[in-house]
Amino acid sequence: MTDPSSAPIRVTVWGENRHEQIEEHVAKIYPQGMHTTIAEGIRENLRDGCVVRTATLDDPEHGLTEEVLTATDVLTWWGHAAHSEVSDEVVERVHRHVLSGMGLVVLHSGHWSKIFVKLMGTSCTLRWRSEHDRELIWTVDPTHPIARGVPHPLIIDEDEMYGEFFDIPAPDELVFVSSFSGGEVFRSGCTFRRGHGKIFYFRPGDQDFPTYHHRDVRRVIANGVQWARTDRPERAHPELLRYETGEFFTGAAYSGPIE
């Protein structure tokens, strides 16, 4: 059997792509869309180790068909103004693939996306301020693969502020925390595991600022993509199996209670 870790990571970069279409200042920062800039950063860092495609909200089925998700090792997600427009059917499809082993990297205001809220099981609300705040991203787990090659602190001159309390479950791993010019702090780099899937949430990336052109932000996202790819040999949804007493290896799919 081929080792999945030896093949290029198949990445789908999903972007809402609305601000870029209706706000001139955002279009100047991201003339081809934020999703394109994020994809370029992943290619720049992973080179031949990845194959990257993009998808947007207005694509048929939001560009996230069953075929696309089956061929995706890691999905990145950026949304903000149109969370409610994401089809519940597509959310269920993505959710099933994450539980089956597809990696998910959620960026910035994707914290309030339907898929992230569903996976977390909480409101995912937080404190915020849309001003020109300096952000310092501090590495609190320097041995984590996502922190590889990332300066301490990572400095972002201008971005939107997010602050605690961030209503998420306690992360499996906390990689980064942020501090802002107003004194606020935020858990800005968190990992979670749901079913067979690995999830990384990374805070920076408001549409009003050129954050996804930042060399070190791009490095973190690429590291997150590498980390989120499963090392399982095949994608499979977690299954409830019935084992009779003494059966350790021959359990059967659960088919209901015995009459």
C-alpha positions in Angstrom: 0.0 0.0 0.0 1.3 3.5 -0.9 2.2 5.6 2.1 -0.2 8.6 1.9 2.4 10.9 3.4 4.7 10.5 0.4 2.2 11.9 -2.1 1.5 15.6 -2.6 -1.1 17.1 -0.3 -4.3 17.7 -2.2 -5.5 21.1 -0.9 -8.8 22.9 -1.6 -8.8 26.6 -0.6 -12.4 27.7 -0.1 -13.2 31.5 0.0 -16.4 33.4 0.3 -15.1 35.9 -2.3 -17.7 38.5 -1.6 -15.8 41.5 -0.2 -13.4 41.4 -3.1 -16.4 41.8 -5.5 -18.1 44.7 -3.8 -15.5 46.7 -1.9 -12.9 48.5 -3.9 -10.2 48.7 -1.2 -10.4 44.9 -0.7 -10.1 44.3 -4.4 -7.0 46.4 -4.5 -5.4 44.3 -1.8 -6.6 41.0 -3.3 -7.3 41.6 -7.0 -7.7 37.9 -7.6 -9.5 37.2 -4.4 -8.2 36.2 -0.9 -8.6 32.5 -1.8 -6.1 33.0 -4.6 -3.6 34.7 -2.3 -4.0 32.0 0.3 -3.5 29.3 -2.3 -0.3 31.0 -3.6 1.1 31.1 -0.1 0.5 27.3 0.3 2.2 26.6 -3.0 5.1 29.0 -2.2 5.9 27.1 1.0 5.0 23.5 0.1 6.1 23.6 -3.5 6.0 20.1 -5.1 4.5 18.8 -1.9 1.1 20.0 -2.7 -1.6 20.3 -5.4 -3.8 23.3 -4.7 -7.2 24.1 -6.1 -9.7 26.9 -5.2 -13.4 27.1 -4.7 -15.8 29.9 -3.8 -19.3 30.4 -2.4 -20.8 31.2 -5.8 -19.5 28.1 -7.5 -22.1 25.3 -8.1 -22.5 23.5 -4.8 -20.0 26.1 -3.5 -17.3 24.2 -5.4 -17.5 21.5 -2.7 -19.1 18.6 -4.5 -18.7 15.0 -3.3 -16.1 14.5 -6.0 -14.0 17.5 -4.9 -14.1 16.6 -1.2 -13.2 13.0 -1.9 -10.1 14.3 -3.8 -9.2 16.8 -1.0 -6.8 15.9 1.8 -7.1 19.3 3.5 -9.7 22.0 3.1 -9.0 25.6 4.1 -12.0 27.9 4.9 -12.4 31.7 4.9 -15.9 33.2 5.3 -17.3 36.4 6.8 -20.3 38.2 5.4 -22.3 35.3 4.0 -22.1 32.4 6.4 -25.9 32.0 6.2 -25.7 31.5 2.4 -23.7 28.3 2.7 -26.0 25.4 2.0 -26.8 23.2 4.9 -26.4 20.2 2.5 -22.8 21.2 1.7 -22.1 21.8 5.4 -23.3 18.2 6.2 -21.1 16.9 3.4 -18.0 18.7 4.6 -18.8 17.6 8.2 -19.0 14.0 7.1 -15.6 14.2 5.3 -13.9 15.8 8.3 -15.1 13.1 10.6 -13.9 10.6 8.0 -10.4 12.0 7.9 -10.2 15.2 5.8 -8.2 17.9 7.4 -9.7 21.4 7.9 -7.9 24.7 8.4 -10.3 27.5 9.5 -9.1 31.1 9.0 -10.1 34.3 10.8 -13.9 34.9 10.7 -14.4 31.4 9.6 -14.8 30.9 13.4 -18.5 31.7 12.8 -18.9 29.5 9.8 -21.6 26.9 9.9 -19.0 24.1 9.6 -16.8 25.3 12.4 -19.7 26.0 14.8 -21.1 22.5 14.0 -17.8 20.8 14.7 -17.1 22.8 17.9 -20.7 22.5 19.3 -20.5 26.0 20.8 -21.4 29.5 19.8 -17.8 30.4 18.7 -18.4 34.0 19.6 -15.7 36.4 20.7 -14.7 40.0 21.5 -13.7 42.1 18.5 -12.7 45.6 17.3 -12.3 46.6 13.7 -9.5 49.1 13.9 -5.8 49.2 12.9 -4.5 47.1 15.7 -1.0 45.7 15.9 -1.0 42.0 16.6 1.8 40.0 18.2 1.4 36.2 17.8 3.3 34.4 20.5 4.3 30.8 20.1 3.3 28.8 23.2 4.2 25.4 21.9 7.5 25.8 20.0 7.8 22.0 19.4 4.6 21.8 17.5 4.9 21.2 13.7 2.7 24.2 13.0 5.2 26.5 14.8 8.1 25.3 12.6 10.0 28.3 11.2 7.6 30.8 12.7 9.2 33.9 14.4 8.5 34.5 18.1 6.6 36.8 18.1 5.1 36.9 14.7 4.3 40.6 14.1 1.4 41.9 12.1 1.4 45.6 11.9 -2.3 46.1 11.2 -5.3 43.7 11.6 -8.7 43.4 13.3 -8.6 42.6 17.0 -10.1 39.4 18.4 -10.2 39.0 22.1 -11.3 36.6 24.8 -13.6 35.2 25.8 -13.6 33.0 22.7 -16.4 30.4 23.1 -14.8 27.3 21.8 -14.1 23.9 23.5 -10.7 23.7 25.2 -8.3 23.1 22.3 -6.5 19.8 22.1 -3.4 21.8 21.5 -2.8 25.6 21.9 0.0 26.6 19.5 -0.3 30.4 19.4 -1.8 33.2 21.5 -2.1 36.8 20.3 -1.9 40.2 22.1 -3.1 43.5 20.7 -2.5 47.2 21.1 -5.5 47.5 23.3 -4.2 44.9 25.8 -6.5 42.1 24.7 -5.3 38.5 24.3 -6.7 35.7 22.2 -6.1 32.0 21.6 -5.2 32.4 18.0 -3.8 29.0 17.0 -5.8 26.0 18.2 -6.0 22.4 17.1 -8.9 20.0 17.5 -9.7 16.4 16.5 -13.1 15.4 15.5 -13.7 11.8 14.5 -10.7 10.9 12.2 -10.2 14.5 11.1 -7.7 17.2 12.3 -8.7 20.8 12.6 -6.5 23.9 12.9 -8.0 27.4 13.6 -5.8 30.4 12.9 -6.9 33.9 13.7 -5.3 36.5 11.4 -6.8 37.6 8.1 -9.4 40.4 8.1 -10.3 41.4 4.6 -9.4 45.1 5.1 -5.7 44.3 5.6 -3.0 42.6 3.4 -2.5 39.8 6.0 -2.4 36.9 3.6 0.5 38.5 1.8 2.5 38.3 5.0 5.4 35.8 4.7 5.1 34.4 8.2 1.3 34.1 8.1 1.6 32.1 4.9 4.2 29.9 6.6 1.8 29.1 9.4 -1.1 28.3 7.1 1.2 25.9 5.0 2.4 24.3 8.3 -1.2 23.9 9.3 -2.1 22.2 6.0 0.8 19.8 6.4 -0.2 19.0 10.0 -3.9 18.5 9.2 -3.4 15.8 6.6 -4.3 12.5 8.0 -1.8 9.6 8.2 -4.6 7.1 8.0 -4.4 4.9 4.8 -8.0 5.5 3.8 -10.9 7.8 4.5 -13.6 6.2 6.7 -16.3 7.5 8.9 -16.1 6.4 12.5 -18.3 3.3 12.8 -20.2 1.7 15.7 -19.4 -2.0 15.8 -20.9 -4.8 17.8 -18.6 -7.3 19.4 -19.8 -10.4 21.2 -17.9 -11.5 24.3 -14.5 -13.0 23.2 -14.6 -11.3 19.8 -11.6 -9.0 19.4 -11.2 -9.0 15.6 -14.5 -9.8 14.0 -17.0 -7.2 15.0 -19.9 -6.4 12.7 -21.6 -3.1 11.8 -24.3 -2.3 14.3 -27.7 -3.2 13.0 -29.9 -2.4 15.9 -30.7 -4.2 19.2 -31.2 -7.9 19.3 -34.9 -8.8 19.7 
